[in-house]
Amino acid sequence: MSAVGRRADRTRSEAVPSHALQLQADNQRHVFHSQFTAGRQGTLVINDDFASGQHARFQTARGLWYLEDLGSTNGTWLNGRRTFSAQRLKKGDKVKIGRSVIVVASI
């Protein structure tokens, strides 16, 4: 798996969370300050044939980070369990998209 982060476009109305989300994918660390998507065509590009184009959304609410599957074919998994609704993230969580695993390095 290879992941490449792209700069997310932000509008003035998007609130910046109090804590950045740092993800570890392969040997790369990615830092995000606002909502983004992960997948083959996401802000966080997942080069994995088992990932959907827009596979999952990482978003904030009240200063906390959440993960949500976007109707992907193979599902989004958090710590070995398939997600069916938005799930709160914490340091050390393992997110599986396709066959790729992304670790929450810090929140």
Buried (B, 14 or more C-beta within 10 A) or exposed (E): BEBEBEEBEEEEEEEEBEEEBBBBBEEEEBEBBBBBBBBBEBBBBBEBEBBBEBBBBBBBEEEBBBBBBBEBEBBBBBEEEEBEEEBEBEEEBEBBBBEBBBBBBBB
